[in-house]
Amino acid sequence: MNRIYLETERFYLRQWKTDDAEELYKIMSDSRVHTFTGDSPWTLEGTKGYIGYILEKDFNTLESFHAACVLKATNSIIGLAGLNPYLPKQPEIEWQFGVPFWGKGYATEIGKAIIESVFISTDIEAIYCMVNPENKASMRVMEKLGMASLGLCDFRGEQDMFYIIERNRLQPLSTAGI
């Protein structure tokens, strides 16, 4: 059984399996998924390499991880999510979903679950997110998650909008906006 990192009403985030490559490739080979990332569509070999690399890391905690996002209703992978190392005790949150799964509130649901779970179960101090300034939908998600905008900053040679949420500024996300 694969490790489940966390679960929401509609999803669970679980450890990758080598036989996930075809399903993930169908998502990540679509150029639209990379519209704002600067990445190229993935090849099948590249997808297998990504999954192999992640499995080698054998993530055991939420401090730094990459997981398959699985929609419970269909038991199908919709994309990936996780935390990347950025600054000490201050990782970067990331997700990428297939185009059919955009605009359904999935990023907000998964982002809330990651933030809440990380602040409950680790000593992470803050979580960052870097967003292409043309990606208005992702910037709206950051606001829904309660992340504060730090404005444009250089990230890997590009100007991205930086967002942060700090442990001591976390509001109960499940009731935010009520």
N, C-alpha and C positions, 0 to 999 in steps of 0.2 A: 504494500500500500504506500502510495506517495504521501509525503508530509503535506498537511494542509496548514498553511501559514495563518489564514484567517478566513472568516465566513461572513457574508452579509445575507440579507433576505433573498436576494436573487443570484448571488455568486459565491464561489469559493475560490481562493487563490491557493494553488497547490504547486508542489515541486514538479518540474518538467520531467517527462519520460522521453526516451529516445524515439519512441514511436509517435510522438507529437509532431515530428518534423513536417510531415505532409500538410497537416492541418494549419500549423503556424505559417508554413510557406505560402499557402493560399492567401493568407492575410497580408503578410509582409512583402509579397511580390507585387502587390498593387501599388503603383506609383503614387496614388492619391493619399495613401497612408503616410507618405513621407513628404507631403506638400510643404510642411513647415519645419521639418527636421534637418534638411540638408543632406539626408542620407539617400542612397540609391535603393531601388527595389532589391529585395533580397533574392539570392539564388537558392536553390534547394540545398546545395553544398554549404553555402553560408549559413543557412538556417540550421542544418545539422551541426555545423561548427559552433554556433551560438549555444544550442542546447547542450552539446558536449562540454563546452567551457563552463556553463552554469552548473552542470552536474558535477564537474570536477571541484568547483568551489564548495559544494555540499553545505549550503547555507543552513544553519541550525536556529538562527534567531531572526528577529525582524530588524536588527540593526543595519543590515545590508543584505538584500536578497533580490532575486528576480523570480517571478512566478507566472504560471499559466493562469489566466483569468477564465474561469469556466462558468458558463451560464447554466444554472441548475435545471431550468425548465427543459433544456435540450441536451444537457451534459456535453456541450460543445465549447471549444475554445473560441473566445472572441478577440483575444489579443494577449498582451503581456503587461505586467505591472511590477513595480518594486522600488527599492531604494538603492541609489548609487552613492558611493563614497564621494564627498565633496570637501567639507572641512571636518576637523575632528569633532565627533558627536553632533554633526550637523549635515546629514545627508541630503541628497537631491531626490525628490519623488519623481517617478516617471511612469507613464503608461502609454501604450499605443494599441488602438483597437481597429478592427476591420471596418471599412466604410459602412456596411449595413448596420453597424452598432452605434453609429454617431447620432447625437441629438436625442438620446433616450434617457439621459440622466445617469448613465452607467459610470462615467468618469467621476461625477460627484459622489455617488454611492461608494465606489471603491476608494476614492481619495479620502473620504471621511473615515472609512473603516481602517485604512492604513494609518492615518494620523492618530486616531484614538488608540488603536492597538499599540502603536509604537510608543506613545507617551505613557501608556499604562504599564507596558511590559519591559521597557528598556530605560536607560539613563540618557537617551538622546535629548539634547537641549533645544534643538530647533530643526525644522525641515524647510528646505528651499525648493523652489521650482523655477525653472528657466523657460520662458515662453517667447517664441518668435513674435515680435510686436504686431505682425499682420494676422496672427491667429486669435481673433476676437473671441471665438467660442471658448478656447482654453483660458483666456484671461477671465471670462465670466465664471468659469469653474473655480478658478483660484479665489475669486471674491466669494463665491458660495461656500467655499471651504474655510472662510475666515482668514485667509492669508493676506498679509499686508504687502502692498506694492512698494518696492524699493527703487523703482524706476529702471531706466535703461542702464545696463552694465555690460562690460565686455565678458563674453563667455566663449572660449574656444575660437577666438578670432572674429566673433560676430557680436553685434549688439542685440541683446535679448532683454526682455522685461524680466526682472527678478522679483520673486515673491518669497515671503518667509512667514512661518508661523512658529512661535516660540512656545515652549512647554508652559511657561507661566502665563501665557496669554490665551491659552486654549479655552474656548467656551464649550459648553456641552453642544456638540455639533448636531446631535439628533433633534435638538429643539431650536436650533438657529433659525431665525426668520419667522418665528411664530409670534 
